[in-house]
Amino acid sequence: QVQLVESGGGLVQPGGSLSLSCAASGSIFGISYMAWHRQAQGQERELVASSTPGGRTNYADSVKGRFTISRDNAKKSVYLQMNSLKPEDTAVYYCNMRTTFGTDYWGKGTLVTVSS
């Protein structure tokens, strides 16, 4: 059974930094697309950042210049470095991986709270 497990969430003050990690376990092969999404209370889930095998990255306008996505294919892991955090970044962050076979996998989410 494939599992994606996120870690690194927590409470941080505005202007602070957090680093999220997500590792896949189980029989998952051919991972191509990796991404982070988030869902704030009462809002729809949105794409935060994505990464392709070729190294192309994409970011939501709201996080450009502050967040950085990276990946380690050998470890089946994806990371999100979040700097200059704002209260509006508060959300549950979800890891997403897609294989070359078109199968999507999701983590259960990790809560990030930005508050003084």
Phi, psi and omega in degrees: 000133181275135175227139170248126183239118178269154174208162175108354179287171180159196181259132180217149178281154175306137183091350181276184183231152173216152177236123178259147177230152177215127180236138178264140175229161181097190185275077176242127184229152175068038179295129178245285184278134174230143184204163171240135175238166175215155178221115176276158182301128178079005181238165178281156176292139180229152176285130178261310182202150179219160182217134177257163180301331181283358178095003179281135179240156180218141183228148170295146181304326185291344183242357181302134180085350180244325182251149177224125176262141176216165184215155174230100185296323181296327180266001182051049185227152175224148186230156175222112175269123183242118179243164178048049185294146181239157177305327180287355173277353179298125183182171167270127182258131183243136174271142181222132175229140180235136180267169177293346177272358177089011180271133179259137174235145181229145170277174181274350176100152175225135186276130173244124179239123179249109186201148176267000000 
